[in-house]
């Protein structure tokens, strides 16, 4: 068997680097550790894409650009979305005793070995960029969930349908009618989901929207107007669009970009981060430590994460132990001055069944982290740089949300990654 060429040899053979570049990268690697490819990137000698292509060539793996529409749903169903995100590893095709798995690095073998042991299948690897795999995971699992919605035979009430859109923090939703049949649809992170509506929705829509769209448009075939929608106590201005002909009609609603003062203070998270947080929230694994640069940023942004990443309808509570200004801007509870009482207070809050808890506490995290996570199914715990991450991991947290804003003039950077110890 021919000896496998090194990454440096492969990149030199295609004229991407020189022998001098190899020497510089090896020197950098000796001083800073890590992989040879990481040294090449740190020195600016190759791009991320060139490095990934070189690794694929070194390990004789196909370098692919995965298409969500071509993914085998039975293969994707072998792992959960949170597992796929945590490992950036996703099964994409199952054929006989073989399972093709796309990874972002051929030298990260732990997840592949785990998958082989779990499925008892022969694993065939393909390589893609981390960004491509993350987008693939978001789209494939969102579509799988959408198919489950279509498989539901029962109709939904308008209240139930609006609740689904609300939970997904949908940026657009609507009602389609053809003859006597009506469907509610909503955009869930780029995936359109649909539910058949029961026959009472036309009589009920006036309870949720002022003015009632059907009464407002009358006999018009086209209309655009502004209304206010009351969804479980959350009043939202919406831009409404109406189309009609003899076969039926279409209603489209877009929640208006309320002059959200939060967006004046904090740059909105990237769509990918928002989609992944919501995906994890639905899967039940939405527990995060929140780290920030500078650390003071964390106290400022933490209580607003439910609004920035989810939706105001998610019932949230902000827990803090100090006189935080943000406690006046979010539903909050200030903990007793004696930390020994915190566990009792946190345990009491469990009965309220909040959707989200944001926690800004100090002291020994091991004493309160596990109990704080029980307050709600989605939790964001502010974590200082010096705090031991093992306490977070032992409490069941597997994700880190990192926010960085070097100066007030810089944009806010959002990074979501698996928790590293």
Secondary structure per residue as TSV (DSSP state, phi and psi in degrees):
chain	resnum	aa	ss	phi	psi
A	1	X	-	360.0	132.8
A	2	X	-	-66.3	143.1
A	3	X	-	-70.2	135.5
A	4	X	-	-66.2	131.8
A	5	X	-	-71.6	150.1
A	6	X	-	-76.0	163.7
A	7	X	H	-61.7	-40.1
A	8	X	H	-61.3	-42.0
A	9	X	H	-62.6	-40.3
A	10	X	H	-65.1	-47.0
A	11	X	H	-68.4	-32.7
A	12	X	H	-68.6	-36.8
A	13	X	H	-64.6	-23.7
A	14	X	T	-102.8	11.2
A	15	X	T	74.6	16.7
A	16	X	S	-81.8	-31.2
A	17	X	S	-138.5	166.1
A	18	X	-	-112.6	172.5
A	19	X	H	-61.5	-36.5
A	20	X	H	-62.1	-38.2
A	21	X	H	-64.2	-39.5
A	22	X	H	-61.8	-45.1
A	23	X	H	-61.4	-41.3
A	24	X	H	-64.3	-41.0
A	25	X	H	-67.6	-40.3
A	26	X	H	-64.4	-39.1
A	27	X	H	-63.9	-43.0
A	28	X	H	-62.7	-40.8
A	29	X	H	-63.8	-39.9
A	30	X	H	-63.5	-36.7
A	31	X	H	-80.6	-32.5
A	32	X	H	-116.8	-8.0
A	33	X	-	76.7	-167.8
A	34	X	S	84.3	-169.4
A	35	X	-	-91.2	159.5
A	36	X	H	-60.4	-42.9
A	37	X	H	-61.9	-37.4
A	38	X	H	-65.4	-35.8
A	39	X	H	-65.0	-42.0
A	40	X	H	-58.9	-42.5
A	41	X	H	-69.6	-40.7
A	42	X	H	-60.8	-32.7
A	43	X	T	-86.0	-2.1
A	44	X	T	73.7	22.8
A	45	X	S	-85.6	-26.6
A	46	X	S	-139.8	160.5
A	47	X	-	-90.7	168.3
A	48	X	H	-58.3	-44.3
A	49	X	H	-64.0	-40.5
A	50	X	H	-66.0	-38.4
A	51	X	H	-63.8	-45.9
A	52	X	H	-63.4	-41.4
A	53	X	H	-64.1	-40.6
A	54	X	H	-63.6	-40.2
A	55	X	H	-64.7	-40.5
A	56	X	H	-60.7	-42.2
A	57	X	H	-66.5	-40.3
A	58	X	H	-61.5	-40.7
A	59	X	T	-97.6	8.7
A	60	X	T	55.7	47.3
A	61	X	-	-113.4	148.9
A	62	X	E	-71.1	136.6
A	63	X	E	-100.4	115.6
A	64	X	-	-117.5	164.3
A	65	X	-	-120.7	85.3
A	66	X	-	-63.5	137.1
A	67	X	-	-104.3	121.1
A	68	X	G	-54.4	-33.6
A	69	X	G	-69.6	-18.6
A	70	X	G	-98.8	1.8
A	71	X	S	-76.8	135.0
A	72	X	-	-71.8	114.7
A	73	X	H	-62.9	-30.3
A	74	X	H	-67.9	-34.4
A	75	X	H	-69.9	-46.4
A	76	X	H	-62.0	-31.8
A	77	X	T	-71.8	-7.7
A	78	X	T	-70.9	-18.3
A	79	X	S	-131.9	159.3
A	80	X	-	-84.6	158.4
A	81	X	H	-61.9	-35.5
A	82	X	H	-68.6	-35.2
A	83	X	H	-65.5	-44.5
A	84	X	H	-61.7	-42.9
A	85	X	H	-66.4	-42.5
A	86	X	H	-63.3	-35.6
A	87	X	H	-103.4	-5.4
A	88	X	T	46.6	49.4
A	89	X	E	-139.5	127.7
A	90	X	E	-143.8	127.5
A	91	X	E	-68.3	133.4
A	92	X	E	-121.9	-16.8
A	93	X	E	-156.7	134.1
A	94	X	E	-120.3	124.5
A	95	X	E	-139.9	109.5
A	96	X	T	63.0	-123.3
A	97	X	T	-96.4	12.2
A	98	X	E	-113.6	139.8
A	99	X	E	-128.5	118.4
A	100	X	E	-87.1	130.2
A	101	X	E	-127.8	131.7
A	102	X	E	-97.5	132.9
A	103	X	E	-131.1	164.0
A	104	X	S	-95.6	-9.3
A	105	X	-	-153.7	131.6
A	106	X	T	-75.2	-8.6
A	107	X	T	-101.0	1.9
A	108	X	-	-95.4	91.3
A	109	X	-	-97.1	-11.4
A	110	X	H	-59.5	-49.0
A	111	X	H	-66.0	-38.1
A	112	X	H	-65.6	-42.7
A	113	X	H	-62.5	-40.6
A	114	X	H	-62.3	-42.4
A	115	X	H	-66.5	-39.9
A	116	X	H	-62.6	-42.4
A	117	X	H	-67.5	-37.0
A	118	X	H	-72.2	-38.8
A	119	X	H	-97.6	-17.0
A	120	X	-	58.1	34.9
A	121	X	-	-114.7	156.3
A	122	X	E	-80.4	123.3
A	123	X	E	-90.5	128.0
A	124	X	E	-111.5	127.0
A	125	X	E	-95.6	146.0
A	126	X	E	-131.7	153.5
A	127	X	E	-114.1	139.3
A	128	X	-	-147.2	166.9
A	129	X	-	-72.1	155.9
A	130	X	H	-59.8	-39.9
A	131	X	H	-63.7	-41.0
A	132	X	H	-65.7	-38.9
A	133	X	H	-67.8	-41.6
A	134	X	H	-61.5	-44.9
A	135	X	H	-65.4	-37.8
A	136	X	H	-60.5	-46.7
A	137	X	H	-60.6	-45.7
A	138	X	H	-59.3	-45.7
A	139	X	H	-73.8	-43.7
A	140	X	H	-64.6	-46.0
A	141	X	H	-75.0	-27.9
A	142	X	H	-66.4	-40.2
A	143	X	H	-69.5	-35.9
A	144	X	H	-62.2	-41.3
A	145	X	H	-67.1	-35.5
A	146	X	H	-65.2	-38.4
A	147	X	H	-63.4	-36.5
A	148	X	H	-62.3	-37.5
A	149	X	H	-62.7	-42.8
A	150	X	H	-65.7	-29.8
A	151	X	H	-74.7	-13.0
A	152	X	-	-74.6	119.6
A	153	X	-	-78.6	-23.1
A	154	X	S	-76.5	150.1
A	155	X	-	-82.9	162.1
A	156	X	B	-115.5	149.9
A	157	X	-	-77.0	163.1
A	158	X	H	-62.2	-37.8
A	159	X	H	-60.2	-45.7
A	160	X	H	-63.3	-42.1
A	161	X	H	-64.8	-44.4
A	162	X	H	-63.1	-33.9
A	163	X	H	-62.7	-37.3
A	164	X	H	-64.8	-43.9
A	165	X	H	-64.5	-38.1
A	166	X	H	-64.9	-44.8
A	167	X	H	-61.4	-35.9
A	168	X	T	-83.6	-0.7
A	169	X	T	51.1	48.1
A	170	X	-	-65.9	139.5
A	171	X	S	-88.7	-11.5
A	172	X	-	-159.7	142.1
A	173	X	E	-154.9	165.8
A	174	X	E	-170.4	-175.0
A	175	X	E	-131.5	130.7
A	176	X	E	-115.1	132.1
A	177	X	E	-126.1	131.2
A	178	X	E	-133.4	111.3
A	179	X	T	65.0	-124.2
A	180	X	T	-97.6	1.2
A	181	X	E	-101.7	140.3
A	182	X	E	-135.0	143.3
A	183	X	E	-128.0	142.2
A	184	X	E	-99.9	135.7
A	185	X	E	-132.2	153.8
A	186	X	E	-152.7	149.8
A	187	X	E	-86.4	118.4
A	188	X	E	-114.4	88.2
A	189	X	T	60.5	34.2
A	190	X	T	101.1	-11.7
A	191	X	E	-105.6	127.8
A	192	X	E	-87.9	121.8
A	193	X	E	-107.5	150.4
A	194	X	E	-134.1	143.8
A	195	X	E	-138.0	132.9
A	196	X	E	-66.1	140.1
A	197	X	B	-98.0	148.5
A	198	X	-	-75.1	171.3
A	199	X	T	-75.6	-2.0
A	200	X	T	-93.6	-2.8
A	201	X	H	-61.9	-34.5
A	202	X	H	-66.2	-31.6
A	203	X	H	-78.2	-20.6
A	204	X	H	-95.9	-19.9
A	205	X	H	-63.4	-28.1
A	206	X	H	-66.3	-19.6
A	207	X	H	-74.3	-22.2
A	208	X	H	-108.3	-15.8
A	209	X	E	-138.8	136.8
A	210	X	E	-126.7	120.6
A	211	X	S	-75.0	161.3
A	212	X	-	-66.5	124.3
A	213	X	H	-55.8	-45.0
A	214	X	H	-67.8	-34.5
A	215	X	H	-74.4	-34.4
A	216	X	H	-67.7	-42.0
A	217	X	H	-82.1	-23.2
A	218	X	T	57.7	-122.1
A	219	X	T	-96.8	7.4
A	220	X	-	-67.5	150.6
A	221	X	S	-97.5	-19.2
A	222	X	E	-138.6	138.5
A	223	X	E	-160.7	146.3
A	224	X	E	-134.2	127.6
A	225	X	E	-153.9	168.5
A	226	X	E	-106.9	138.0
A	227	X	E	-139.7	175.4
A	228	X	E	-121.7	126.1
A	229	X	E	-107.3	131.0
A	230	X	E	-105.8	105.2
A	231	X	E	-112.3	101.3
A	232	X	T	52.5	44.3
A	233	X	T	88.8	-10.0
A	234	X	E	-94.0	110.2
A	235	X	E	-91.9	122.4
A	236	X	E	-129.6	128.5
A	237	X	E	-70.1	137.8
A	238	X	E	-130.8	147.8
A	239	X	E	-94.5	121.8
A	240	X	E	-108.8	136.4
A	241	X	E	-121.3	138.9
A	242	X	E	-132.1	132.7
A	243	X	E	-130.6	143.3
A	244	X	E	-150.5	146.2
A	245	X	E	-149.4	-169.2
A	246	X	T	-67.1	-18.2
A	247	X	T	-91.2	-16.0
A	248	X	E	160.2	-161.9
A	249	X	E	-150.5	163.9
A	250	X	E	-126.8	133.6
A	251	X	E	-119.2	128.2
A	252	X	E	-122.7	130.6
A	253	X	E	-121.3	133.5
A	254	X	E	-123.4	114.5
A	255	X	E	-54.7	126.6
A	256	X	-	-66.8	145.6
A	257	X	-	-71.0	83.3
A	258	X	-	-55.3	142.9
A	259	X	-	-61.7	83.3
A	260	X	-	-77.7	109.6
A	261	X	H	-63.4	-22.6
A	262	X	H	-61.8	-37.7
A	263	X	H	-72.2	-16.6
A	264	X	H	-76.9	-24.5
A	265	X	H	-99.6	-33.0
A	266	X	S	-131.4	132.3
A	267	X	-	-66.1	136.6
A	268	X	-	-61.6	143.8
A	269	X	-	-65.6	151.9
A	270	X	-	-58.2	150.9
A	271	X	H	-58.2	-35.0
A	272	X	H	-64.9	-41.7
A	273	X	H	-65.1	-45.0
A	274	X	H	-59.7	-45.6
A	275	X	H	-62.2	-39.9
A	276	X	H	-71.8	-38.1
A	277	X	H	-62.4	-42.6
A	278	X	H	-68.4	-36.6
A	279	X	H	-62.0	-44.3
A	280	X	H	-67.5	-35.9
A	281	X	H	-62.3	-39.9
A	282	X	H	-72.8	-28.8
A	283	X	H	-84.1	-8.5
A	284	X	T	89.5	9.2
A	285	X	-	-113.8	26.1
A	286	X	-	-87.2	73.6
A	287	X	E	-127.3	122.5
A	288	X	E	-132.0	144.7
A	289	X	E	-92.4	147.3
A	290	X	E	-116.5	119.1
A	291	X	E	-116.4	147.2
A	292	X	E	-140.2	154.7
A	293	X	E	-129.5	116.0
A	294	X	S	-75.3	167.5
A	295	X	H	-62.7	-32.3
A	296	X	H	-61.1	-26.2
A	297	X	H	-59.8	-34.1
A	298	X	H	-61.5	-43.4
A	299	X	H	-62.7	-31.4
A	300	X	H	-77.4	-43.0
A	301	X	H	-92.7	-25.3
A	302	X	G	-52.1	-50.8
A	303	X	G	-65.7	-14.2
A	304	X	G	-98.9	-0.4
A	305	X	H	-59.6	-38.2
A	306	X	H	-58.8	-40.6
A	307	X	H	-70.9	-37.6
A	308	X	H	-75.1	-33.7
A	309	X	H	-107.3	-23.8
A	310	X	S	-119.9	-103.2
A	311	X	-	-166.3	149.0
A	312	X	T	-59.0	-22.5
A	313	X	T	-72.2	-18.3
A	314	X	S	-71.7	117.4
A	315	X	-	-69.2	115.8
A	316	X	E	-124.5	157.4
A	317	X	E	-137.9	138.5
A	318	X	E	-106.5	121.7
A	319	X	E	-107.5	129.5
A	320	X	E	-147.1	162.4
A	321	X	S	-115.2	-0.6
A	322	X	S	-125.4	175.9
A	323	X	-	-80.6	78.6
A	324	X	-	-89.2	132.6
A	325	X	G	-58.8	-37.4
A	326	X	G	-66.4	-16.8
A	327	X	G	-63.2	-21.7
A	328	X	G	-84.3	-10.4
A	329	X	T	-106.5	-9.6
A	330	X	S	-136.2	152.1
A	331	X	-	-61.2	121.5
A	332	X	E	-143.6	166.5
A	333	X	E	-141.7	125.3
A	334	X	E	-90.0	126.9
A	335	X	-	-76.3	156.7
A	336	X	-	-58.7	156.9
A	337	X	S	-68.5	-23.1
A	338	X	S	-91.6	109.3
A	339	X	G	-57.8	-23.0
A	340	X	G	-65.8	-16.8
A	341	X	G	-92.6	-7.4
A	342	X	H	-62.3	-43.2
A	343	X	H	-58.5	-40.7
A	344	X	H	-65.7	-43.0
A	345	X	H	-63.8	-44.1
A	346	X	H	-64.1	-39.5
A	347	X	H	-63.6	-36.9
A	348	X	H	-63.7	-36.7
A	349	X	H	-67.5	-20.9
A	350	X	G	-57.5	-33.2
A	351	X	G	-65.8	-18.6
A	352	X	G	-82.7	-12.5
A	353	X	-	52.7	53.2
A	354	X	E	-66.0	152.3
A	355	X	E	-79.5	-37.5
A	356	X	E	-137.2	139.8
A	357	X	E	-126.7	134.2
A	358	X	E	-115.4	131.2
A	359	X	E	-124.8	121.9
A	360	X	E	-124.8	80.1
A	361	X	-	-118.8	162.7
A	362	X	-	-119.0	-177.6
A	363	X	S	83.4	-155.9
A	364	X	-	-74.5	104.3
A	365	X	H	-62.7	-30.7
A	366	X	H	-59.2	-26.3
A	367	X	H	-78.5	-23.6
A	368	X	H	-129.0	-12.6
A	369	X	H	-59.7	-50.1
A	370	X	H	-61.9	-42.0
A	371	X	H	-68.0	-37.5
A	372	X	H	-63.0	-36.2
A	373	X	H	-66.3	-23.6
A	374	X	T	-78.1	-9.7
A	375	X	T	-69.1	-33.6
A	376	X	E	-152.5	162.4
A	377	X	E	-75.7	-22.4
A	378	X	E	-116.9	128.4
A	379	X	E	-138.3	137.3
A	380	X	E	-122.9	115.7
A	381	X	E	-110.8	118.9
A	382	X	E	-66.9	129.6
A	383	X	-	-129.8	121.1
A	384	X	-	-73.7	157.2
A	385	X	T	-60.5	-32.7
A	386	X	T	-87.8	-8.8
A	387	X	S	-75.5	143.3
A	388	X	-	-69.9	121.0
A	389	X	H	-73.2	-17.5
A	390	X	H	-59.7	-36.2
A	391	X	H	-62.6	-38.8
A	392	X	H	-66.7	-44.8
A	393	X	H	-62.8	-43.9
A	394	X	H	-65.1	-26.7
A	395	X	T	-80.1	-7.4
A	396	X	T	104.7	9.3
A	397	X	-	-85.1	132.9
A	398	X	-	-124.8	5.0
A	399	X	E	-133.3	148.3
A	400	X	E	-123.3	128.2
A	401	X	E	-105.7	115.0
A	402	X	E	-110.3	129.9
A	403	X	E	-118.9	136.2
A	404	X	E	-137.6	131.2
A	405	X	-	-146.7	92.3
A	406	X	S	-55.2	-42.2
A	407	X	S	-136.5	167.0
A	408	X	T	-62.2	-24.0
A	409	X	T	-86.6	-10.9
A	410	X	S	-86.0	149.9
A	411	X	-	-69.4	153.3
A	412	X	-	-78.1	125.9
A	413	X	E	-99.9	136.3
A	414	X	E	-118.6	128.8
A	415	X	E	-134.8	127.6
A	416	X	E	-114.2	122.3
A	417	X	E	-141.6	155.9
A	418	X	E	-58.7	145.3
A	419	X	-	-66.2	125.1
A	420	X	-	-107.3	131.5
A	421	X	-	-86.0	360.0
